[in-house]
Amino acid sequence: MAEVHVVGAICGAKGWPGSANLFCRFEIVAGDHWKLIEGAASGQTQTDDPADGEHCVYHVDRTTGKHELDGYGFVFMPTAPGTYTLDCVTWALQTPSMMDRLWTWLSGLQPQLRTLDTVSSPNDRYCLNTTSRGHVILEVTVVLRHFERYA
């Protein structure tokens, strides 16, 4: 069986507007023709409270303990062997009407997707009204094994 090994880490983030105490949830979506052999297909980082302005994706309100979604992101893994630094551009849903935006501002609650499948589905993702949030920085190494047998 041909194998693709991806080893990586979420290194941080940049460009987040006015947030601190952030963490990142992630999920690897591979499709029906791939099988995860080992490792975590999803997870969550620790909360980051950076002094240098680089941080991750979910906001934690320390006074209430409430976790607020601050953005969604999607990035393709490289298909050639090697080590890569990937920049995952993130976005948040933006309500189309001024009344909804006013409610969002007053309540402090961000609109959220009903299903996370929309994040990795290009047909659904491109129909959304969004606003830019920040960038999550990933470092990954891709190793191919036994591909010469199936070329």
N, C-alpha and C positions, 0 to 999 in steps of 0.2 A: 504494500500500500504506500502510495506517495504521501509524504507528510510535510506540513508547513508548521514550523515552530516560531512563535512570536513571544519574545521576552521583552518586557517593558515596564515603564514606570510613569506615573503622572508626576511631573517635576514641579509644577506650579501653574500660575496663571498671571495674566497681566491685563490691564485696561478695565478693571471692574469699577463702575462708578460708585464711589462712596460706601463700599461694603467692607466689613471685617468679620472675623469669626466665621470663616467659610470652610466648607468641605465639599467633596465631589463624590457623586454616585456614578458608577459606570456599569455598562453591560456590553458584552461582546456578542454581536449578531453575525452569524456565519452562514446561514442558509441551510437548506435541506440536504445538500450534497456534502456537507462537512460534519465531522464528528469531533467534539472536544474530548481529547484523550486524558488530559491532566490539567490541573490548575483551575482557577476561579473564572467562571463566565460572567460574574457580576460581583460588585462589592462596593465598599465605601471607604474613603480616606478618613484620617483623623481631622478634627477641626483645626484650622490654621488661623492664627491671629498675628499676621506678619507686621514687622516693623518697617520693612522695605517696600510695601505696597504691592507685593506679588502674592496672590492667594488663589483659592479655588472657587467652587460653583454654588453651593447652597449657603444661605445666610442663616446664622443661628442668633436669635435675640437672647442675649445672656440674662436679661431681666425676667423674661417670661418663659424661656426655654423653648420657644416656638421655632420650628424649622420652616423656612420659607424658600420655595423654589426661586432661584435667581436667573436661571437660563438653561437652555438645551443646546447640545452640540452633537456633531456627527463628523467622523473622519474615516476615510478609507485607509486600510493598511496597505503598505507597499507590497508588490508582488515579486520583487527581485530581492535576492539575498543582500544583506548589508545592515548597517546601523543608521537610523534616521531620527531626526528631531522633527516632530510633527506639530503643527499649529492648528488646533481645533477651534475654529471660530464659533462662538456661541450666540444665541439669540433668545429673546423672550417673546411671548405672545403679546400683541398689542390689540386692544379692543378697537373696533372700527368707529364707534360713535363717541362723540365728546361726552355724552352723559355717562357712558360706561367708563371712560377714562377718569372722569370726576369721581365716580364711585370707587374705582381702583385706588385713586390717590387718597381719598378720605378713609377708606377701610384699611389701606396698607396691604391688601391681598392682591397677588398677581394672578391673572387667569392662567389655568393649567390645561394641558392636553388631557383628554379622556383616556387615551391609550398611548403608551410610549412607542408603539409600532409606527406611529406617524413620524417619529424622528428619523428613522432609517428608511422610510418609504418615500422615494422621490416624487411619486405622483401626488401624494397627500401633502408633503412638506412644502412644495412650491405654491400651494394655494393659500397659505396662511399669511395673515398680517403680522409682521414681526418687527422688532426693534433690536439693534445690535447691543450686546452686553459686554463681552470680553473674550479673551483667548485662553484656552487651556493648553499648556505645553506638555507634550508627551515625548519620551525617548523610547524607541523600540528597536530591537534587533530581530531580523527575519532570517531564518535558516531553513533551507529546503533539503529534504532527505528523500532519496529513492526516486527522484523525478526522472532520472535518466532511464529507468526501466519502463516508464510510461510515455516517453516523448514520441 
